[in-house]
Amino acid sequence: MNVGELQSAAFTAVPTLKPIKKIQFANAEDKQEFQKYPTKAGRRSLSRSISQSSTDSYSSAASYSDSSDDETSPRDKAQANSKGSSDFCVKNVKQAEFGRREIEIAEQDMSALISLRKRAQAEKPLAGAKIVGCTHITAQTAVLIETLVALGAQCRWTACNIYSTQNEVAAALAETGVPVFAWKGESEDDFWWCIDRCVNKEGWQANMILDDGGDLTHWVYKKYPSVFKKAQGIVEESVTGVHRLYQLSKAGKLCVPAMNVNDSVTKQKFDNLYCCRESILDGLKRTTDVMFGGKQVVVCGYGEVGKGCCSALKAMGAIVCITEIDPICALQGCMDGFRVVKLNEVIRQMDIVITCTGNKNVVTRDQLDRIKNGCIVCNMGHSNTEIDVASLRSPELTWERVRSQVDHVIWPDGKRVILLAEGRLLNLSCSTVPTFVLSITATTQVRHLVCLDDSCVKNTQKNYLFSIPKNMNLVFLCIFYVFFLLVILVALEVC
Ligand SMILES: NC(=O)c1ccc[n+]([C@@H]2O[C@H](COP(=O)([O-])OP(=O)(O)OC[C@H]3O[C@@H](n4cnc5c(N)ncnc54)[C@H](O)[C@@H]3O)[C@@H](O)[C@H]2O)c1
């Protein structure tokens, strides 16, 4: 029996409800008060607006400006910050104050990054660094960017995801003088336009790249080869971006040192694992109001991200199985108590399908055709190619946007698949992400950039992709823990 059938069965055990008696009002005032509340139709719209507010509350957590009714493209607006600079393109620079508040809130839980900023800002280890960055633009990234600036770097920034930008945070950065080119809901064309505006600035040439996904690196490599060749180095955060760098390196075309943040222990064990463990449930709840208990879930990929998702869903009572192509990870999944399956064999029974592989075409059109009615399909891996979303944009299928970031894709027989964030990263598009883990990743990124600017990379072979050695990460981790313990001890002492 599936959970729906079990729910129906449970009601047969409940005694039949008696009809509600006509309401008696003690006086006319009470009646008037009651009549203020919605009627049946109104109640329906009330419950709809409550459901809707679950996505709206995401917006308010992640972006105050999401529901802005200003439809003008930021590309068509002339804006300047209070110092008169117009070297940026954001939704509305006037939202800077809201954004500043978000940044200050984020700073409170980013102890490692803030302590690094305090320790190194007098020394300015990044003086002379001209960094172009392409990451999610959130309050936490703003703390990272402002740390780089405090350490002496000049930064220009753009978004690596068309949905994840917090408009008010981008505005706050633009207001402080960081050239930012990003807004929530960019088109594909806007996305590349923003990257180009970020790189292409007369009289200014980037000498470092901080990337998440490899799009910025690819753009600089293709369009600005002279900038690419002269760069001091690249710092890449994601599996996908690192894979693209390896391909470049293998082809002998990687002529600058590149740092692999993704494989640093401080990123993998915290961002990929714990961040996803915390945000998968949030993303699913805000978009669909789904109940997890009893749901059949398949998680594709049992790496760090998959492990985080599986453990959160299992803890909520979902029945979780996994798919894997790596026998070691498959065995790990099995030993953690998950059924290891082939997607083809289980696809018809699943209530939720989640991809976490960093690979392409993990869920194919053929599998989407066989998925059951009402199944939720989403991606926690890198890009929107894990689920073959492109194949769903065909004439026989109807797309219905039911909420922000939620589409019903409807088959000719009436079957609906609930696709979240158009197959892009669910948590970064539809939920909040824990600041604490992002602080660890951001601190790792700063350390890699300082390392690039430092002699530890300058004298090494150039055509090479490497990570800070694990023991350095461990030293950093120990320092982080000691610092964290000290903060707790001081707080306890104060109490
Ligand atoms: N959502 C987020 O916040 C977030 C955070 C960090 C990383 N990521 C992204 O998530 C992806 C996975 O990261 P990770 O750290 O878990 O990587 P990982 O390498 O540890 O795990 C990926 C796993 O997927 C498996 N896999 C690959 N192709 C598969 C397929 N077709 N079917 C089943 N399994 C397959 C691999 O064998 C591997 O075990 C990356 O693209 C990364 O950039 C997302």
The ligand as a Gaussian input file, in Angstrom:
#p B3LYP/6-31G(d) Opt

LIG

0 1
 N       22.804000      22.165000      -4.003000
 C       23.893000      22.625000      -3.436000
 O       23.868000      23.499000      -2.575000
 C       25.215000      22.014000      -3.790000
 C       26.288000      22.124000      -2.876000
 C       27.494000      21.552000      -3.228000
 C       27.629000      20.916000      -4.445000
 N       26.583000      20.841000      -5.318000
 C       26.671000      20.162000      -6.623000
 O       26.121000      18.842000      -6.452000
 C       26.761000      17.943000      -7.347000
 C       27.252000      16.722000      -6.566000
 O       28.207000      17.130000      -5.589000
 P       28.883000      16.053000      -4.609000
 O       29.799000      16.792000      -3.728000
 O       27.837000      15.201000      -4.014000
 O       29.723000      15.234000      -5.676000
 P       30.254000      13.748000      -5.501000
 O       31.218000      13.541000      -6.597000
 O       30.656000      13.502000      -4.087000
 O       28.923000      12.873000      -5.758000
 C       28.308000      12.712000      -6.983000
 C       27.883000      11.247000      -7.027000
 O       27.018000      11.065000      -8.136000
 C       27.319000       9.815000      -8.712000
 N       26.817000       9.815000     -10.079000
 C       27.355000      10.408000     -11.174000
 N       26.574000      10.181000     -12.243000
 C       25.530000       9.447000     -11.807000
 C       24.384000       8.905000     -12.444000
 N       24.161000       9.070000     -13.740000
 N       23.506000       8.184000     -11.708000
 C       23.732000       7.997000     -10.382000
 N       24.799000       8.476000      -9.722000
 C       25.690000       9.202000     -10.438000
 C       28.816000       9.696000      -8.596000
 O       29.235000       8.345000      -8.672000
 C       29.069000      10.308000      -7.230000
 O       29.093000       9.338000      -6.220000
 C       27.878000      18.750000      -7.996000
 O       27.459000      19.166000      -9.271000
 C       28.076000      19.955000      -7.111000
 O       28.536000      21.087000      -7.806000
 C       25.372000      21.349000      -4.999000

